[in-house]
Protein backbone atom coordinates (compact mmCIF):
# COMPACT_ATOMS: atom_id res chain seq x y z
CA UNK A 1 0.00 0.00 0.00
CA UNK A 2 2.84 2.40 0.82
CA UNK A 3 4.29 1.88 -2.66
CA UNK A 4 1.14 3.18 -4.34
CA UNK A 5 1.16 6.26 -2.10
CA UNK A 6 4.85 6.82 -2.83
CA UNK A 7 4.28 6.61 -6.59
CA UNK A 8 1.35 8.99 -6.36
CA UNK A 9 3.36 11.49 -4.30
CA UNK A 10 6.24 11.16 -6.77
CA UNK A 11 3.97 11.93 -9.73
CA UNK A 12 2.53 14.91 -7.86
CA UNK A 13 6.04 16.19 -7.10
CA UNK A 14 6.99 15.87 -10.78
CA UNK A 15 3.84 17.74 -11.81
CA UNK A 16 4.60 20.47 -9.28
CA UNK A 17 8.21 20.68 -10.53
CA UNK A 18 7.07 20.93 -14.16
CA UNK A 19 4.70 23.79 -13.33
CA UNK A 20 7.45 25.47 -11.30
CA UNK A 21 9.85 25.33 -14.26
CA UNK A 22 7.25 26.48 -16.78
CA UNK A 23 6.46 29.51 -14.62
CA UNK A 24 10.16 30.34 -14.82
CA UNK A 25 10.26 30.25 -18.61
CA UNK A 26 11.32 26.68 -19.35
CA UNK A 27 9.26 24.50 -21.68
CA UNK A 28 8.83 20.94 -20.40
CA UNK A 29 8.88 18.68 -23.46
CA UNK A 30 9.11 15.18 -21.96
CA UNK A 31 7.98 13.60 -18.70
CA UNK A 32 9.15 10.23 -17.41
CA UNK A 33 11.42 9.18 -20.28
CA UNK A 34 12.34 5.56 -19.61
CA UNK A 35 14.92 3.38 -21.31
CA UNK A 36 17.03 0.38 -20.42
CA UNK A 37 19.69 2.70 -19.04
CA UNK A 38 17.56 4.65 -16.60
CA UNK A 39 14.87 7.30 -16.36
CA UNK A 40 14.59 11.03 -16.87
CA UNK A 41 11.91 12.69 -14.77
CA UNK A 42 11.64 15.81 -16.92
CA UNK A 43 13.29 17.08 -20.06
CA UNK A 44 12.90 20.80 -20.69
CA UNK A 45 14.12 23.54 -23.00
CA UNK A 46 15.51 26.83 -21.77
CA UNK A 47 16.26 28.73 -24.93
CA UNK A 48 18.75 26.56 -26.82
CA UNK A 49 19.69 24.56 -23.72
CA UNK A 50 18.29 21.08 -23.19
CA UNK A 51 17.73 20.57 -19.46
CA UNK A 52 17.51 17.14 -17.84
CA UNK A 53 15.68 17.51 -14.54
CA UNK A 54 15.74 15.06 -11.66
CA UNK A 55 12.91 15.51 -9.14
CA UNK A 56 13.61 14.25 -5.62
CA UNK A 57 10.91 14.14 -2.95
CA UNK A 58 11.61 13.47 0.72
CA UNK A 59 9.43 13.74 3.79
CA UNK A 60 12.29 13.14 6.23
CA UNK A 61 15.67 14.77 5.79
CA UNK A 62 16.73 16.81 2.79
CA UNK A 63 15.86 15.48 -0.66
CA UNK A 64 19.32 16.42 -1.93
CA UNK A 65 20.76 13.67 0.26
CA UNK A 66 19.05 11.10 -1.99
CA UNK A 67 20.92 12.22 -5.12
CA UNK A 68 23.99 10.02 -4.84
CA UNK A 69 26.71 9.06 -7.34
CA UNK A 70 24.89 5.87 -8.37
CA UNK A 71 21.69 7.78 -9.19
CA UNK A 72 23.70 10.36 -11.15
CA UNK A 73 25.32 7.62 -13.26
CA UNK A 74 21.89 6.26 -14.25
CA UNK A 75 20.70 9.80 -14.93
CA UNK A 76 23.63 10.50 -17.27
CA UNK A 77 23.19 7.14 -19.04
CA UNK A 78 19.50 7.86 -19.64
CA UNK A 79 20.38 11.35 -20.91
CA UNK A 80 22.91 9.90 -23.36
CA UNK A 81 20.28 7.44 -24.59
CA UNK A 82 17.80 10.30 -25.01
CA UNK A 83 20.34 12.38 -26.93
CA UNK A 84 21.20 9.47 -29.24
CA UNK A 85 17.57 8.65 -30.01
CA UNK A 86 15.51 11.80 -29.55
CA UNK A 87 17.66 14.92 -29.92
CA UNK A 88 19.27 15.53 -33.30
CA UNK A 89 22.61 17.30 -33.35
CA UNK A 90 24.57 18.08 -30.25
CA UNK A 91 22.48 20.42 -28.11
CA UNK A 92 23.93 22.23 -25.15
CA UNK A 93 22.78 20.27 -22.10
CA UNK A 94 22.43 20.92 -18.41
CA UNK A 95 21.51 18.70 -15.48
CA UNK A 96 19.26 20.34 -12.88
CA UNK A 97 17.54 18.95 -9.81
CA UNK A 98 14.41 20.01 -8.02
CA UNK A 99 14.19 18.96 -4.40
CA UNK A 100 10.72 18.82 -2.90
CA UNK A 101 10.11 18.85 0.83
CA UNK A 102 7.25 16.39 1.29
CA UNK A 103 6.12 18.02 4.52
CA UNK A 104 6.04 21.66 3.48
CA UNK A 105 5.76 21.37 -0.31
CA UNK A 106 8.65 23.81 -0.73
CA UNK A 107 10.81 23.38 -3.82
CA UNK A 108 14.51 24.03 -4.22
CA UNK A 109 15.87 24.29 -7.78
CA UNK A 110 19.55 23.63 -8.28
CA UNK A 111 21.07 24.17 -11.70
CA UNK A 112 24.11 22.35 -13.04
CA UNK A 113 24.19 19.64 -10.38
CA UNK A 114 26.28 17.40 -12.67
CA UNK A 115 29.24 18.59 -14.69
CA UNK A 116 30.42 16.48 -17.62
LINHULIN-V865417 format. One record per backbone hydrogen bond with DSSP energy under -1.0 kcal/mol. CO is the residue of the C=O (numbers start at 0). NH is the residue of the N-H. If there is no record, write none. Layout:
<<CO & NH> <CO & NH>>
This chain:
<<0 & 4> <1 & 5> <2 & 6> <3 & 7> <4 & 8> <5 & 9> <6 & 10> <7 & 11> <8 & 12> <9 & 13> <10 & 14> <11 & 15> <12 & 16> <13 & 17> <14 & 18> <15 & 19> <16 & 20> <17 & 21> <18 & 22> <20 & 23> <20 & 25> <21 & 24> <26 & 44> <29 & 42> <32 & 39> <34 & 37> <37 & 34> <39 & 32> <40 & 31> <41 & 52> <42 & 28> <42 & 29> <43 & 50> <44 & 26> <45 & 48> <48 & 45> <49 & 93> <50 & 43> <51 & 95> <52 & 41> <53 & 97> <55 & 99> <57 & 101> <61 & 64> <62 & 65> <63 & 66> <65 & 67> <67 & 71> <68 & 72> <69 & 73> <70 & 74> <71 & 75> <72 & 76> <73 & 77> <74 & 78> <75 & 79> <76 & 80> <77 & 81> <78 & 82> <79 & 83> <80 & 84> <81 & 85> <91 & 49> <93 & 51> <94 & 112> <95 & 53> <96 & 109> <97 & 55> <98 & 107> <99 & 57> <100 & 104> <105 & 100> <107 & 98> <109 & 96>>
